[in-house]
Amino acid sequence: MLRRSKRGSGRPTLADVASHAGVGTITVSRALREPERVSNALRARIDAAIDALGYVLNPNARALASARADVIGVLIPSLTNNVFAEVLRGIHDGLDDSTLQIQFGNTHYSADEEERLLKVFIAQHPSALIVSGIDQLPATRRLLEAAGCPIVQIMEIGPDPIDMMVGFSHFEGGRAVTDHLLGAGCRRIGFLGARMDPRTQRRLAGYRALLQASGMFDEALVTITPLPSSASMGVDLFRRALSKAPDLDAIVCNNDDLALGVLFECHRTGIPVPERMCIAGFNDLEMMAVAYPPITSVRTPRYEIGRRAIAMARAALDGERPEPSVVDLGFELKIRESTTRARAKK
């Protein structure tokens, strides 16, 4: 039985054709206005649905559809942060063979700015949208749900994707690095966090959950700030942490630049690493491997997130919706001398 979304005259709509063919409305629109960009098999399915439903193209609707730009909008919280620079490189590399263009928007970690930029992007009828994180404001989420194009949320995974999602669990990342430090014999493990965006908070939650389960959590071990992350901020937070808990024997840093600041301060004050203080970072930027001693860090798949996000968006545009729609790329704990006490004693 054919189901139609009857509007006014009751004639079949573009959405009816898409549903009958098992594709998105964007794909049907593309097949009608740019058939050369759709595979022969897919065009045959859409043509069969059009014939079965008796669909007649509305020239006004066609004019509106043709206004959709060959642009993919990308919203990220920072254009200078090395973490997002790698994501952007992956997105760019994933478009090497495409006529699609990228338009970037910098939200500056502001939910309100994200909503404002999204309104600007949607008004330009983008082919797809890539947005950072899973914590959009309700109004922003409604905008994305009504955007009429593929949506990919990146950097995280969660139970309620708007459309598609690719990333990893920041909670599990925070938990894993804390577990490693416990296994290394550390018992007074501090956490340093800056900016405190939702991803930072989930890393903190993973750290907290493991220490609470181990009976070792102490609120005095947590030292955080809403200010941006930097090596100098790492120095400041570490000094504050030691003033609250002088018996600290390890530090989980929310970002690698904080970890580097901790290492600098340990060198300055004569605190031996890792014998007296173990240090771990998050993201595993290049500087972690070349520090002295090299610093343990959670390696995150930033470049691959960008590549996979653009591949998912392009597949959806071609009517080949990716399965699964939520992709967990995981993370890797890179263990180095900053947390390897046995090696340091040899």
Salt bridges, closest charged atoms under 4 A:
GLU34 OE1 - ARG33 NH1 2.98
GLU34 OE1 - ARG37 NH1 3.37
ASP70 OD1 - ARG37 NH1 3.30
GLU86 OE1 - ARG89 NH2 3.02
ASP93 OD2 - ARG89 NH1 3.98
ASP97 OD1 - ARG314 NH1 2.76
GLU113 OE2 - ARG116 NH2 2.82
GLU115 OE2 - LYS119 NZ 3.59
ASP135 OD2 - ARG202 NH2 2.28
GLU145 OE2 - ARG141 NE 3.09
GLU156 OE2 - ARG199 NH1 3.32
GLU156 OE1 - ARG202 NE 2.56
ASP160 OD2 - ARG141 NH2 3.13
ASP163 OD1 - ARG321 NH1 2.65
ASP197 OD1 - ARG199 NE 3.79
ASP218 OD2 - ARG188 NH1 3.23
GLU219 OE1 - ARG208 NH1 3.11
ASP236 OD2 - ARG240 NH1 3.89
ASP247 OD2 - ARG188 NE 3.00
GLU265 OE2 - ARG239 NE 3.04
GLU265 OE2 - ARG268 NH2 2.82
ASP284 OD2 - ARG299 NE 2.76
ASP284 OD1 - ARG336 NH1 2.76
GLU304 OE2 - ARG308 NE 3.71
GLU332 OE2 - LYS334 NZ 3.54
GLU337 OE2 - ARG343 NH1 3.35
